[in-house]
Amino acid sequence: MSTRIISMLKAAGFNAKPNTTFDWIHDTYLILIRMFPNGCPPTTIISMNARYDPHFHIKIGAALRPLRQLSEKTLVIGSGGAVHNLYRNKWAPMLLYRDNFAMPTPPEAWALDFRQEVEDAFTKVPPGREMRKAVAALMKLPGYREAHASDDHFMAALFVAGLGEERDVRGVLGAEDWELTNMANSQFTVGEWPRRLGE
């Protein structure tokens, strides 16, 4: 699959190449081991561009849209964070109790506000072009830099927005958790998917 993805990206004009020595980080393997506890299927990780141009990352998602066809038997996951600013997290519960989910206080208003903007962009805006514009525009909001001290954990949302098509149903918020008080992990599904292959 990695060879096919590279060829799709090259056909779309990207200078894509394999990196067989890439070290997996927790943003990828923690999700996969929980989704597939009995063994992870073959997985290809697509890295982001360090310039963090939102339109560049949307175009990567668009180039990979054909992988969403049921016949491809491919699951595309954007692993990032709705709110991810390590400098604004509350670390005391983690240090005291070794519990990153302990929340003696609720998330702060700035975190809740930006998390709501992310949900609105994925679930209230028509899919396809409008969703792509809405997700990219999140980076221009005054609260964006408070919610994301660096852009790396937001780029996955742009990959996913690029995958969306006008024929899709609106995104759905399926699950969410908050860690370290101010860090939100929100799981959205874009489009409808059969419960099992072949349905």
C-alpha positions in Angstrom: 0.0 0.0 0.0 2.8 2.4 0.8 4.1 2.1 -2.8 0.6 2.9 -4.2 0.2 5.9 -1.9 3.6 7.3 -2.9 2.6 6.9 -6.6 -0.7 8.6 -6.0 1.0 11.5 -4.3 3.6 11.8 -7.0 0.9 11.8 -9.7 -0.7 14.8 -7.8 2.6 16.7 -7.9 4.1 15.9 -4.5 7.7 15.0 -4.0 6.8 11.9 -2.0 9.4 9.2 -1.1 9.5 6.3 1.4 11.3 6.5 4.7 11.9 2.9 5.9 13.7 4.0 9.1 10.9 6.3 10.4 10.3 5.8 14.2 6.7 5.4 15.1 5.6 7.8 17.8 2.8 7.5 20.3 0.4 9.6 18.1 0.1 6.6 15.8 0.7 3.4 17.6 -1.4 4.2 20.7 -4.5 4.6 18.5 -3.7 1.5 16.5 -3.1 -0.8 19.4 -6.4 0.2 20.9 -8.3 -0.2 17.7 -6.7 -3.5 16.8 -5.7 -5.2 20.1 -5.2 -8.6 18.4 -2.8 -7.3 15.8 -2.5 -4.2 13.7 -3.2 -4.6 9.9 -0.5 -3.3 7.5 -0.1 0.4 8.1 1.3 3.3 6.2 2.0 6.6 7.9 1.9 9.8 5.8 4.1 12.5 7.3 3.3 16.2 7.3 5.2 19.0 5.7 7.1 21.1 8.2 5.9 24.4 6.7 2.4 23.5 8.0 0.6 25.0 5.0 -3.1 24.1 5.5 -3.8 24.0 1.8 -0.8 21.8 1.1 -2.2 19.2 3.6 -5.7 19.4 2.2 -4.3 18.6 -1.3 -2.6 15.5 0.1 -6.0 14.3 1.5 -7.6 15.1 -1.9 -5.0 13.1 -3.8 -5.8 10.0 -1.6 -9.6 10.2 -2.0 -9.7 7.1 -4.2 -8.6 5.0 -1.2 -12.0 5.7 0.4 -13.8 3.4 -2.1 -15.1 0.2 -0.4 -13.2 -1.9 -2.9 -9.9 -0.5 -1.6 -10.5 -2.0 1.9 -8.6 0.9 3.4 -9.2 2.8 6.6 -7.8 6.4 6.6 -7.2 7.9 10.1 -6.1 11.4 10.8 -4.3 11.3 14.2 -3.9 14.7 15.8 -5.8 16.7 18.4 -8.7 19.2 18.5 -6.9 21.1 21.3 -3.2 20.3 21.9 -1.1 22.9 23.7 1.3 21.2 26.1 2.1 24.5 27.7 -1.5 25.2 28.7 -2.2 21.7 30.2 -2.5 21.0 33.9 0.3 18.6 34.8 -0.2 18.3 38.6 -2.7 15.3 38.5 -0.3 13.5 36.2 2.7 14.2 38.5 0.8 13.5 41.7 -1.4 10.5 40.7 0.1 9.3 37.4 -3.3 9.9 35.8 -3.5 12.1 32.7 -7.3 11.8 32.7 -7.8 13.1 36.3 -9.6 16.5 36.2 -10.1 18.3 39.5 -11.2 21.3 37.4 -13.0 21.6 34.1 -11.3 22.6 30.9 -10.6 26.3 30.6 -12.9 28.5 28.4 -10.3 29.0 25.6 -10.0 25.2 25.2 -13.7 24.6 25.2 -14.3 27.4 22.7 -11.8 26.2 20.2 -12.9 22.5 20.6 -16.4 23.7 19.8 -15.1 25.5 16.7 -13.5 22.2 15.5 -16.7 20.3 16.1 -18.7 22.9 14.2 -16.3 22.8 11.2 -16.7 19.0 10.9 -20.4 18.5 11.8 -22.3 21.7 10.8 -20.7 22.7 7.5 -21.6 20.8 4.3 -19.0 18.3 3.4 -16.5 18.7 0.6 -15.4 22.2 -0.4 -17.2 24.0 2.4 -15.8 21.7 5.1 -12.3 22.1 3.6 -12.6 25.9 3.8 -14.0 25.7 7.4 -11.3 23.5 8.7 -8.5 25.5 7.1 -10.1 28.7 8.5 -9.7 27.4 12.0 -6.0 28.3 11.9 -7.0 32.0 11.5 -9.1 32.1 14.6 -7.8 34.3 17.5 -7.9 31.2 19.8 -6.0 28.9 17.4 -2.6 29.6 18.8 -3.8 29.2 22.4 -5.3 25.8 21.4 -2.2 24.8 19.4 1.1 26.1 20.4 2.6 24.4 17.4 0.8 23.3 14.2 1.9 19.6 14.1 -1.1 18.2 15.9 -3.6 20.1 13.8 -2.4 19.0 10.3 -4.2 15.6 10.5 -7.5 17.5 10.5 -6.5 19.0 7.2 -5.6 15.6 5.7 -9.1 14.4 6.7 -10.9 17.5 5.4 -9.1 17.0 2.1 -10.5 13.4 1.9 -14.1 14.7 2.1 -16.3 14.9 -0.9 -19.6 16.8 -1.6 -21.5 13.5 -1.7 -20.5 12.6 1.9 -22.9 13.1 4.8 -21.8 15.6 7.4 -19.1 14.6 9.9 -20.2 13.0 13.1 -18.5 13.4 16.5 -18.2 9.7 17.7 -16.1 9.9 20.8 -14.0 12.3 22.8 -11.8 12.5 25.8 -10.0 15.3 27.6 -6.5 14.8 29.1 -4.4 17.0 31.4 -7.5 19.2 31.7 -7.0 21.3 28.6 -6.2 18.8 25.8 -9.1 17.5 23.8 -9.0 14.3 21.6 -12.1 14.4 19.4 -12.9 11.5 17.0 -14.9 12.5 13.9 -16.2 10.2 11.1 -16.5 11.9 7.7 -19.0 10.1 5.4 -20.9 6.9 5.9 -19.1 3.6 6.2 -20.6 0.1 6.1 -20.3 -1.9 9.3 -18.2 -4.5 7.6 -16.7 -4.9 4.2 -19.1 -6.2 1.6 -22.2 -4.7 3.1 
